[in-house]
Amino acid sequence: CKKSAKTELIIYHHHPHSFRILSLSTQQNPKKKKKKKPISPSSKKFLNIISTGMWKLGRMGIHSWQKLHAANVPTALIENGQNRVIDASLTLIRERAKLKGELVRALGGAVASASLLGVPLGHNSSFLQGPAFAPPRIREAIWCGSTNATTEGGKELNDPRVLSDVGDVPVQEIRDCGVDDDRLMNIISDSVKLVMEQDPLRPLVLGGDHSISFPVVRAVSEKLGGPVDILHLDAHPDIYHCFEGNKYSHASSFARIMEGGYARRLLQVGIRSITSEGREQGKKYGVEQYEMRTFSRDRDLLENLKLGEGVKGVYISVDVDCLDPAFAPGVSHIEPGGLSFRDVLNILQNLQGDVVGADVVEFNPQRDTVDGMTAMVAAKIVRELTAKISK
């Protein structure tokens, strides 16, 4: 192995929305050997951080590093700053929801109205974090000029009594202040409750990875005063007790929901990647798991569901990877052998029950096709969920 005449150290500097590459190069003279300079203790510490901690930086984002840099900052100063950012974030959602609610009530005639709330969270993904970029792409596809604003059942999305939008929970900005996930989940729940305070608005949440379903369902259940029935479409059961040591992992969201008593029934449809723990957890919580290997046998039942009687209503959670990747390639976890798009629509459109909230999660724009095929698929699901919620 020949010695290179050029040594280059590349440092990847993570920013919430981009990566910047800093390249430090030193040109060596191959004809003349230079005496090596001893590495200072501070340089050794820096290189150790680079070698042992850089993988965490890529996965957890800038949040971990801010904790490190904030170590010498007075706690009171940090907490006061966090509180101001959180208050400002909730105030914006509160005022937007209030405005949209006032408009719907002034127009009259709506018993329930779907209201979009984006939660661009991706750091609880076990593989890729691209779902954090999904909400704006879904919104763009909803209003894309290539199609109209009418659902298959004839509801007009341009009518604010059918669909409104209160914006996004500023997840990255909140995390940049050093807010941990316990508090972040509470902020998401509080945001959902602010939407629900403005009757007749009901939350239709755009993820984000599937970890967001826990704080959203919790908020819906607490606000309504009791458990709901959940229809969960997914390739995975997402019911690990604590996947990879993260209780808020996108693979553990329904364990948190069930142990909290926020759901009476949980029906999981489209399952085709499930471990022994997934099945054991399902039995523990009495989950009704419908796997793709038996879908042809279960089709008639699943396309004629009746849920929500005796509880506070029905919550629907759609992980885009419930679909076969032929229909939705833009997901982090590609699992062949899934539902067709019409299968999903048949299940949703034929469902009988009062839908009090819903989410669409795990669309990853960074893996979508050039023409945004999966974005359009996610948008179509949002449209049809809007039709189920609004009345």
Secondary structure, 3 states (H helix, E strand, C coil): CCCCCEEEEEEEEEECCEEEEEEEEEECCCCCCCCCCCCCHHHHHHHHHHHHHHHHHHHHCHHHHHHHHHHHCCHHHHHHHHHHHHHHHHHHHHHHHHHHHHHHHHHCCCCCEEEEEEECCCCCCCCCCHHHHHHHHHHHHHCCCCCCCECCCCCECCCCCCEEEEEECCHHHHHCCCCCHHHHHHHHHHHHHHHHCCCCEEEEEEECCHHHHHHHHHHHHHHHCCCEEEEEECCCCCCCCCHHHCCCCCCCHHHHHHHCCCEEEEEEEEECCCCHHHHHHHHHHCCEEEEHHHHHHHHHHHCCCECCCCCCCEEEEEEHHHECCCCCCCECCCCCCCECHHHHHHHHHHCECCEEEEEEECECHHHCCCCCHHHHHHHHHHHHHHHHHCC
